[in-house]
């Protein structure tokens, strides 16, 4: 099997021939057709992720064909077109993940390879309307967006949602899902080009958070959103507290801009806001996300595609945050 391997921090990614995988009881081997990058993969290459173990085969997203199975796995799975739920060992509590929860691709072997080993329960039939590239783009970011928007955010048809950092994988999926259920979607970005792209895909309005008065402009034009989905945190979090409607909800699924600094608790309790965190999602969330995608015939937004031998170019694209949507890596045939 061919794998993209990170041998140590700041070292170039290498494509290596490694021994083929062998499934144990309850496991399957998926021969991958495509995988996709997430910001997590980039942070690992920069040494900015907890518990990094080397050598690492990165990649959490993937889609392909079940080629081999271990003991006590239904033989009907062989030859099945699948995508992979990258969340391992969520546990039995739907409210939060277990202490054993892991994400596929470091410390375990990931999907930037010609094949991957996963528990049989972590593969799901590929939605028929999706291409291999689209299916590979869906799992991690789609699941994260679905839980943040639908489960933690309790999104409802007709409500207004503000999604920050549009263009990122999770934010773009959150917009796609919100539009599918009939929400009014507002977005932010530091890129006017990305804001224009979001409007072309159905967003009602977009605001450049690099301007001083973007929050005031949004409020004057569209009122106060019922729901805010944010992956940045940082100093701009205070603006979100100002914008959220009384009784509204702010869901945080990341903190790419760092800690929010001083939080005005008066606004939190006086406006009776719900501030809630969200990480990945359960197997039930994954199934419900796939159902939403299939019922509405939704397709992931793919920014660009690379062949595995050009994996360094794919990571450079992510490092510069130029993408709108997902970066897909096609596996060698």
Secondary structure, 3 states (H helix, E strand, C coil): CEEEEECCCCCCCEEEECCCCCCCCCEEEEEEEEEECCHHHHHHHCCCCCCCCCCEECCCEEEEEEEEECCCCCHHHCCCEEEECCEECCCCCCCCCCCCCEECCCCCCCCCECEEEEEHHHEEECCCCCCHHHHHHHHHHHHHHHHHHHHHCCCCCCCEEEECCCCCHHHHHHHHHHHHCCCEEEEEECCHHHHHHHHHCCCCEEEECCCCCHHHHHHHHHCCCCEEEECCCCCCHHHHHHHCCCCCEEEECCCCCCCCCCCCHHHHHHCCCEEEECCCCCHHHHHHHHHHHHHCCCCCCEEEEEEHHHHHHHHHHHHCCCCCCEEEEECCC
